């Protein structure tokens, strides 16, 4: 009986953890928006923002703020409007 209770508890914890892992809404590269926006904000800009996940994020953002240029400000605006504040705030 004791083993059954322990086994059931472990299975419930694993299932609950899997639910949290998949709870985030996917971003442009199929992953969590918050993590991608947070990494973008803390990555330092420049050429490092040319990495594939960041390029996908920039493509998704496009000219999000409508100022006629596609730049970091568009990504930050996209992240903020999608509930993902740059810097993790």
The 8 nearest C-alpha neighbors of each residue, nearest first, counted from 0:
[[1, 3, 2, 4, 5, 6, 7, 8],
 [0, 2, 4, 3, 5, 6, 7, 8],
 [3, 1, 5, 0, 4, 6, 7, 8],
 [2, 4, 6, 0, 1, 5, 7, 8],
 [5, 3, 7, 1, 2, 6, 8, 0],
 [4, 6, 8, 2, 7, 3, 9, 1],
 [7, 5, 3, 9, 8, 4, 2, 10],
 [6, 8, 10, 4, 5, 9, 3, 11],
 [9, 7, 5, 11, 10, 6, 4, 12],
 [8, 10, 12, 6, 11, 7, 5, 13],
 [9, 11, 7, 13, 8, 12, 14, 6],
 [12, 10, 8, 14, 9, 13, 15, 7],
 [11, 13, 15, 9, 10, 14, 16, 8],
 [14, 12, 16, 10, 15, 11, 9, 17],
 [13, 15, 11, 17, 16, 12, 10, 18],
 [16, 14, 12, 18, 13, 17, 11, 19],
 [17, 15, 13, 19, 18, 14, 12, 20],
 [16, 18, 20, 14, 15, 19, 13, 21],
 [17, 19, 15, 16, 21, 20, 22, 14],
 [20, 18, 22, 16, 21, 17, 15, 23],
 [19, 21, 17, 18, 22, 16, 23, 15],
 [22, 20, 19, 18, 23, 17, 24, 16],
 [21, 23, 19, 20, 18, 24, 17, 31],
 [24, 22, 31, 21, 25, 20, 32, 19],
 [23, 25, 31, 26, 22, 32, 30, 21],
 [26, 24, 30, 31, 29, 32, 23, 27],
 [25, 27, 32, 30, 29, 31, 28, 24],
 [28, 26, 29, 56, 55, 59, 25, 30],
 [27, 29, 26, 30, 52, 55, 56, 25],
 [30, 28, 25, 26, 27, 31, 24, 32],
 [31, 29, 25, 26, 28, 32, 27, 35],
 [30, 32, 25, 26, 23, 33, 34, 24],
 [33, 31, 26, 35, 34, 36, 25, 83],
 [32, 34, 83, 36, 35, 31, 37, 87],
 [35, 33, 37, 32, 36, 31, 38, 30],
 [34, 36, 38, 32, 37, 33, 39, 31],
 [37, 35, 39, 33, 38, 34, 85, 32],
 [36, 38, 34, 86, 40, 85, 87, 35],
 [37, 39, 41, 35, 40, 36, 42, 34],
 [40, 38, 36, 42, 37, 41, 35, 53],
 [39, 41, 37, 85, 38, 86, 42, 36],
 [42, 40, 38, 39, 43, 37, 86, 44],
 [43, 41, 39, 40, 38, 44, 47, 48],
 [42, 44, 41, 45, 40, 47, 39, 48],
 [45, 43, 48, 42, 47, 46, 39, 40],
 [44, 46, 47, 48, 43, 49, 42, 71],
 [47, 45, 48, 49, 44, 50, 43, 42],
 [46, 48, 49, 45, 44, 50, 42, 43],
 [47, 49, 46, 44, 53, 50, 45, 54],
 [50, 48, 47, 46, 54, 53, 51, 45],
 [49, 51, 53, 48, 52, 54, 47, 46],
 [50, 52, 54, 53, 55, 49, 48, 56],
 [53, 51, 55, 54, 50, 28, 56, 35],
 [54, 52, 56, 55, 50, 48, 51, 57],
 [53, 55, 51, 57, 56, 52, 49, 50],
 [56, 54, 58, 52, 53, 57, 27, 59],
 [55, 57, 53, 59, 54, 58, 27, 60],
 [58, 56, 60, 54, 59, 55, 74, 61],
 [59, 57, 55, 61, 56, 60, 54, 53],
 [58, 60, 56, 57, 61, 55, 27, 74],
 [59, 61, 57, 63, 74, 58, 77, 73],
 [62, 60, 58, 63, 59, 69, 57, 73],
 [63, 61, 69, 65, 64, 73, 68, 60],
 [62, 64, 73, 60, 61, 65, 77, 76],
 [63, 65, 73, 62, 66, 76, 72, 77],
 [66, 64, 62, 63, 67, 68, 73, 69],
 [65, 67, 68, 64, 62, 63, 69, 73],
 [68, 66, 65, 62, 69, 64, 63, 70],
 [69, 67, 66, 62, 70, 65, 73, 61],
 [68, 70, 62, 61, 73, 67, 71, 63],
 [69, 71, 72, 73, 68, 74, 62, 57],
 [72, 70, 74, 73, 75, 69, 57, 44],
 [71, 73, 75, 74, 70, 76, 64, 69],
 [74, 72, 63, 76, 71, 75, 64, 70],
 [73, 75, 77, 71, 60, 72, 76, 57],
 [74, 76, 72, 78, 73, 77, 79, 85],
 [77, 75, 79, 73, 74, 78, 72, 80],
 [78, 76, 74, 80, 75, 79, 60, 73],
 [77, 79, 83, 75, 81, 76, 80, 84],
 [80, 78, 84, 76, 83, 82, 81, 77],
 [81, 79, 77, 82, 78, 76, 83, 84],
 [80, 82, 78, 79, 83, 77, 32, 84],
 [83, 81, 79, 80, 84, 78, 33, 32],
 [82, 84, 78, 33, 79, 81, 85, 32],
 [83, 85, 79, 88, 87, 78, 82, 86],
 [86, 84, 37, 40, 87, 36, 75, 83],
 [85, 87, 37, 40, 88, 84, 41, 36],
 [86, 88, 37, 85, 84, 33, 83, 36],
 [87, 84, 86, 85, 83, 37, 79, 33]]
